[in-house]
Amino acid sequence: MILYRCFPWDREIRAEARGGALWFPRMLQGDGRHDNPLLYGCLYVSLSATASVVEQLARVVGRPLAASALRRFGLPLALAELELPDTDELVDLDDPQVLAREGLRPSGVATHERARTQADAAKLFERHPQAAGLRWWSIFESLWTNVTLFDRADPSLRLRDVRPLALTDDVVDEATALLGLRVEG
């Protein structure tokens, strides 16, 4: 399975090192949808390159998109292409049978109430010790599948490619169109 991650990229560090494409930032987590740093670290990725870029560019909605929006912490935003074996299990929170079996409702999966989504993720992490992560839908486009990878997926996760983003990239064009952003200049 091919997954995409948009993140601030330092070309000088290895993919597995702190800040790298395959680094699980456990010590920096706590506010994200499925964060539970006392149990696991996680990576938020998507089956869609556009979805991963939209997640990063959503913070500039309402302003013109400048090249500076493609930087975080002084580093260029990059798009990483990751590979997870198809045999790795993901708990599918878009499957009604899974939701029913786990006692979850779609509204609870999609809520912005982090205490709830984090508690649900912790229960799923513990109930499914073989699961590499969770599948769920994007709040920006329900047809996009996002994935929260638990750090136990690390041994089987591989980096296929990583590249810095530019305002002229097709994936950035698609993201700006979906978000209704106007490119500055």
HUGI-V555912 format. One record per run of one state. SS is the DSSP state (hx for helix, st for strand, lp for the rest). FROM is the first residue (numbers start at 1). LEN is the number of residues. If there is no record, write none. Layout:
ss=SS from=FROM len=LEN
ss=SS from=FROM len=LEN
This chain:
ss=lp from=1 len=1
ss=st from=2 len=8
ss=lp from=10 len=16
ss=hx from=26 len=3
ss=lp from=29 len=7
ss=st from=36 len=1
ss=lp from=37 len=3
ss=st from=40 len=1
ss=lp from=41 len=1
ss=st from=42 len=5
ss=lp from=47 len=2
ss=hx from=49 len=12
ss=lp from=61 len=4
ss=st from=65 len=1
ss=lp from=66 len=1
ss=hx from=67 len=4
ss=st from=71 len=2
ss=lp from=73 len=2
ss=st from=75 len=9
ss=lp from=84 len=6
ss=st from=90 len=3
ss=lp from=93 len=3
ss=hx from=96 len=7
ss=lp from=103 len=3
ss=hx from=106 len=5
ss=lp from=111 len=3
ss=hx from=114 len=14
ss=lp from=128 len=5
ss=st from=133 len=5
ss=lp from=138 len=7
ss=st from=145 len=6
ss=hx from=151 len=6
ss=lp from=157 len=1
ss=st from=158 len=7
ss=lp from=165 len=5
ss=hx from=170 len=10
ss=lp from=180 len=3
ss=st from=183 len=1
ss=lp from=184 len=2
